[in-house]
C-alpha cells in the first residue's frame, strides 16, 4: 500500500507542477482506454466480436451517436477499429484545444479533470483496500497466507484503479462541453480552470469502473 501511495502522490505532484502541457499524458490515457475496450470486446473469434459494446463505449465516452455506427467497424481488424476510435478521439481533443483558446487554459482544464478523477478513485481505492485487509484476515483461518493474498489482490485492484482513472479522464474530457465564461478556483494550490461544464449524456461526472 505504501508503494501504491508513493506512485499516486508522485504522479499527482507531476500533474500539479506541470507548467507547459499535459497533452502527452492525456492522450496516453485516451489511447490506453480505447485499447483496453477494443481488446476486451475482440478476444473471441471475429464472428463473435462485440461490436455493439464498442460502439456503445464510443457513444458514451468519445463521440456523438451519429458519428459512429456498427457498420463503420464491420469487417475491420481489432487494430483498425482501435485506429478509428483513436482518430475520432484525437479530433475531439483538438476541438477542445480550439474551444479553450490557448495552451494555458487547456493545461488547467486537464489538471482539474485529472486531479478530480485521481483523488476520487484513490479515496475509493483506500476504502477498498481496507475492506480487502479485513477479508484477507479471515482467510488466514483457512490456512491461506493472508499477506500474500493481500499483496496479490491489492496489486490487481491497483491496476484496475489505474484503468478506471484512464477511463473516467477519457470520458470527461471527450464528452465535456466547454463554457466560454470560465470560472477560476483554487484546487490543491493550483489556479485552475473550471471548464468541465455539462456532460453530453449526464450531469454526473462519475462512471463505474
C-alpha positions as CSV (number, residue, x, y, z in Angstrom):
1,X,0.0,0.0,0.0
2,X,2.9,2.3,0.7
3,X,4.3,1.8,-2.7
4,X,0.9,2.5,-4.3
5,X,0.6,5.7,-2.3
6,X,4.0,6.8,-3.4
7,X,3.2,6.2,-7.1
8,X,-0.1,8.1,-6.9
9,X,1.3,11.0,-4.9
10,X,4.3,11.3,-7.3
11,X,2.2,11.3,-10.4
12,X,-0.3,13.7,-8.8
13,X,2.5,16.1,-8.0
14,X,3.8,15.9,-11.6
15,X,0.4,16.9,-12.8
16,X,0.2,19.9,-10.4
17,X,3.7,21.1,-11.2
18,X,3.3,20.8,-15.0
19,X,3.5,24.3,-16.5
20,X,3.8,23.5,-20.2
21,X,1.4,20.8,-21.5
22,X,-0.4,17.6,-20.4
23,X,-1.2,16.6,-23.9
24,X,1.1,13.6,-23.9
25,X,-0.3,12.4,-20.6
26,X,-4.0,12.9,-21.6
27,X,-3.6,11.3,-25.0
28,X,-1.9,8.4,-23.4
29,X,-4.9,7.9,-21.1
30,X,-7.3,8.1,-24.0
31,X,-5.3,5.6,-26.1
32,X,-4.9,3.1,-23.3
33,X,-8.7,3.3,-22.6
34,X,-9.5,2.7,-26.2
35,X,-7.0,-0.2,-26.4
36,X,-8.5,-1.9,-23.3
37,X,-12.1,-1.6,-24.6
38,X,-11.3,-2.9,-28.1
39,X,-9.2,-5.7,-26.7
40,X,-11.8,-6.8,-24.2
41,X,-14.5,-6.9,-26.9
42,X,-12.5,-8.7,-29.6
43,X,-11.0,-11.7,-27.6
44,X,-13.1,-14.3,-29.3
45,X,-13.5,-15.4,-32.9
46,X,-14.1,-12.4,-35.1
47,X,-17.7,-13.5,-35.9
48,X,-18.4,-13.2,-32.2
49,X,-16.8,-9.8,-31.6
50,X,-19.0,-7.5,-29.5
51,X,-19.0,-4.5,-31.9
52,X,-22.2,-3.2,-30.3
53,X,-20.3,-2.9,-27.0
54,X,-17.5,-1.0,-28.6
55,X,-20.0,1.4,-30.3
56,X,-21.8,1.9,-27.0
57,X,-18.5,2.8,-25.4
58,X,-17.7,5.3,-28.1
59,X,-21.1,6.9,-27.9
60,X,-20.9,7.2,-24.1
61,X,-17.2,8.2,-23.8
62,X,-15.9,9.7,-27.0
63,X,-18.2,10.9,-29.7
64,X,-21.8,11.7,-30.5
65,X,-24.1,8.7,-31.6
66,X,-24.3,9.9,-35.2
67,X,-20.5,9.9,-35.5
68,X,-20.0,6.1,-35.3
69,X,-22.1,3.0,-36.1
70,X,-21.6,-0.7,-36.1
71,X,-21.3,-0.7,-39.9
72,X,-18.2,1.5,-39.6
73,X,-16.5,-1.3,-37.7
74,X,-17.7,-4.4,-39.5
75,X,-15.0,-6.3,-41.4
76,X,-12.3,-4.3,-39.7
77,X,-9.4,-5.8,-37.7
78,X,-9.0,-5.0,-34.0
79,X,-6.1,-2.7,-34.8
80,X,-8.2,-0.9,-37.5
81,X,-11.1,-0.5,-35.0
82,X,-8.7,0.9,-32.5
83,X,-7.4,3.3,-35.1
84,X,-10.9,4.6,-36.0
85,X,-11.7,5.3,-32.4
86,X,-8.3,7.0,-31.8
87,X,-8.7,9.2,-34.8
88,X,-12.1,10.4,-33.6
89,X,-10.8,10.9,-30.1
90,X,-7.9,13.0,-31.3
91,X,-10.2,15.1,-33.5
92,X,-12.4,15.9,-30.4
93,X,-9.3,16.6,-28.3
94,X,-8.2,19.2,-30.9
95,X,-11.7,20.7,-30.8
96,X,-11.3,21.1,-27.0
97,X,-8.0,22.9,-27.5
98,X,-9.6,25.3,-30.0
99,X,-12.6,26.0,-27.8
100,X,-10.3,26.9,-24.8
101,X,-8.4,29.4,-26.9
102,X,-4.9,28.8,-25.6
103,X,-2.5,26.2,-24.2
104,X,-2.7,27.6,-20.7
105,X,-6.4,27.1,-20.4
106,X,-6.2,23.6,-21.9
107,X,-3.5,22.8,-19.4
108,X,-5.5,24.0,-16.5
109,X,-8.7,22.3,-17.7
110,X,-6.8,19.0,-17.9
111,X,-5.4,19.5,-14.5
112,X,-8.9,19.9,-13.0
113,X,-10.2,16.8,-14.7
114,X,-7.2,14.6,-13.9
115,X,-6.8,15.7,-10.3
116,X,-10.5,15.3,-9.5
117,X,-10.6,11.8,-11.0
118,X,-7.4,10.7,-9.3
119,X,-8.5,12.0,-5.9
120,X,-11.9,10.3,-6.1
121,X,-10.5,7.0,-7.4
122,X,-7.7,6.9,-4.8
123,X,-10.1,7.6,-2.0
124,X,-12.3,4.7,-3.2
125,X,-9.2,2.5,-3.5
126,X,-8.2,3.2,0.1
127,X,-11.6,2.1,1.3
128,X,-11.5,-0.9,-0.9
129,X,-8.1,-1.9,0.4
130,X,-9.3,-1.6,4.0
131,X,-12.2,-4.0,3.2
132,X,-9.7,-6.3,1.5
133,X,-7.5,-6.4,4.5
134,X,-10.4,-7.4,6.7
135,X,-11.5,-10.1,4.2
136,X,-8.0,-11.5,3.8
137,X,-7.5,-11.7,7.6
138,X,-10.4,-14.1,7.7
139,X,-8.9,-16.3,5.1
140,X,-6.0,-17.0,7.4
141,X,-8.2,-19.4,9.2
142,X,-8.4,-21.4,6.0
143,X,-4.6,-21.8,6.0
144,X,-4.1,-19.2,3.3
145,X,-1.2,-16.8,3.7
146,X,-3.1,-13.5,4.3
147,X,-0.1,-11.3,3.4
148,X,0.4,-13.0,0.0
149,X,-3.3,-12.8,-0.7
150,X,-3.4,-9.1,0.3
151,X,-0.4,-8.2,-1.9
152,X,-1.6,-10.1,-4.9
153,X,-5.2,-8.9,-4.8
154,X,-4.1,-5.4,-3.8
155,X,-1.9,-5.2,-6.9
156,X,-4.7,-6.3,-9.1
157,X,-7.1,-3.8,-7.6
158,X,-4.5,-1.0,-8.0
159,X,-4.2,-1.8,-11.7
160,X,-8.0,-1.7,-12.0
161,X,-8.0,1.7,-10.4
162,X,-5.4,3.0,-12.9
163,X,-7.6,1.7,-15.7
164,X,-10.6,3.4,-14.1
165,X,-8.7,6.7,-13.9
166,X,-7.8,6.5,-17.6
167,X,-11.4,5.7,-18.4
168,X,-13.0,8.5,-16.4
169,X,-10.5,11.1,-17.6
170,X,-11.2,10.0,-21.2
171,X,-14.9,10.2,-20.8
172,X,-15.0,13.5,-19.1
173,X,-12.5,15.2,-21.4
174,X,-14.2,13.8,-24.5
175,X,-17.8,14.4,-23.5
176,X,-17.5,17.7,-21.7
177,X,-18.8,20.9,-23.2
178,X,-16.6,23.9,-22.8
179,X,-18.3,27.0,-21.4
180,X,-16.9,30.4,-22.6
181,X,-17.5,32.1,-19.2
182,X,-14.8,30.1,-17.4
183,X,-14.7,30.4,-13.7
184,X,-11.5,30.0,-11.8
185,X,-11.0,28.3,-8.5
186,X,-8.1,27.2,-6.3
187,X,-7.6,23.4,-6.4
188,X,-4.8,21.9,-4.2
189,X,-2.8,25.1,-4.6
190,X,-3.2,25.2,-8.4
191,X,-5.0,28.0,-10.1
192,X,-7.3,26.0,-12.3
193,X,-10.0,26.5,-14.9
194,X,-13.4,25.1,-14.2
195,X,-14.4,24.2,-17.7
196,X,-15.9,20.7,-17.3
197,X,-19.4,22.0,-18.0
198,X,-22.2,19.5,-18.5
199,X,-21.6,16.0,-19.9
200,X,-23.5,15.5,-23.1
201,X,-25.1,12.4,-21.7
202,X,-25.2,13.1,-17.9
203,X,-24.5,15.9,-15.4
204,X,-22.8,13.3,-13.2
205,X,-19.1,13.0,-14.0
206,X,-18.7,9.7,-12.2
207,X,-18.6,6.4,-14.0
208,X,-18.5,2.9,-12.6
209,X,-15.1,1.2,-13.2
